[in-house]
Amino acid sequence: MGNAEIHYGVTCYIGKKGILSLVDTFTGNKEFDELSLMLHDRVLTLNLLDRDELEEEDYAIIKNIGRTYRGKNQWPSFQSLKPGYFHGSLIQMK
């Protein structure tokens, strides 16, 4: 990610289900709105953000391990997406 120089990061699709979710997204086999797409994917994403874009929890983890970063798009933030879940809560899909 980052070709448009707006967002920097990398996403890894996990296992067969992760790859199939990517294929579904690109081939249009299913219609997805933005939330449904997030709830469909099985991925691990590393985002490189500015300090002010970090969630409080992400900043606390970085601070607790004694790391520091300087500059734009240098602060790491990880996000794991699992089908049917949103921020640790199960959401029923239709």
C-alpha positions in Angstrom: 0.0 0.0 0.0 1.1 3.6 -0.5 1.3 3.9 -4.2 -0.8 7.0 -4.0 1.4 8.3 -1.1 -1.6 8.7 1.1 -1.4 5.5 3.2 1.5 3.2 4.0 1.4 -0.3 5.2 1.2 -4.0 4.2 -1.6 -6.5 4.4 -1.1 -10.2 4.7 -4.1 -12.5 3.8 -4.0 -15.5 6.2 -4.4 -19.1 4.9 -6.7 -20.4 2.2 -9.8 -18.5 3.6 -7.8 -15.2 3.5 -6.7 -15.7 -0.1 -10.3 -16.7 -1.1 -11.6 -13.5 0.5 -9.2 -11.5 -1.6 -10.2 -13.3 -4.8 -13.9 -12.7 -3.9 -13.1 -9.0 -3.5 -11.4 -8.6 -6.8 -13.6 -10.8 -8.9 -16.8 -9.4 -7.7 -18.2 -12.8 -6.8 -20.0 -11.1 -3.9 -21.3 -7.6 -3.3 -19.7 -5.9 -0.3 -20.2 -2.6 1.4 -17.2 -1.3 3.4 -18.3 -2.9 6.7 -19.2 -6.3 5.1 -15.8 -6.3 3.4 -14.0 -5.8 6.7 -16.0 -8.5 8.3 -15.3 -10.9 5.4 -11.5 -10.7 5.3 -9.0 -12.7 7.3 -5.9 -10.5 7.3 -3.1 -9.0 9.4 -2.3 -5.4 8.5 0.7 -3.2 9.5 -0.1 0.5 9.0 2.6 3.1 9.3 1.0 6.2 10.7 1.7 9.7 12.0 1.9 9.9 15.8 -1.4 11.7 16.1 -3.2 9.0 14.1 -2.3 6.2 16.6 -5.0 4.8 18.9 -4.2 5.3 22.6 -3.7 1.5 23.0 -1.1 1.4 20.2 0.8 4.3 21.6 0.8 2.8 25.0 2.3 -0.5 23.7 5.0 1.4 21.8 5.8 3.4 24.9 5.9 0.4 27.2 8.4 -1.5 25.1 10.6 1.6 25.0 10.4 2.4 21.2 10.2 5.8 19.7 9.8 6.9 16.1 10.2 10.3 14.4 8.6 11.7 11.3 5.5 11.1 9.2 4.3 7.6 8.5 6.8 6.0 10.9 4.6 4.8 13.8 3.5 1.2 13.5 0.0 0.0 14.1 -1.2 -3.6 13.7 -4.7 -4.7 13.0 -6.0 -8.2 12.7 -9.3 -8.9 11.0 -11.2 -12.1 11.4 -14.5 -12.9 9.5 -17.5 -12.0 11.6 -15.6 -9.9 14.2 -15.2 -6.2 14.6 -12.8 -5.0 17.3 -13.1 -8.2 19.3 -16.9 -8.4 19.1 -18.8 -11.0 17.2 -21.1 -9.5 14.6 -23.7 -11.7 13.0 -23.4 -11.6 9.2 -26.5 -12.2 7.0 
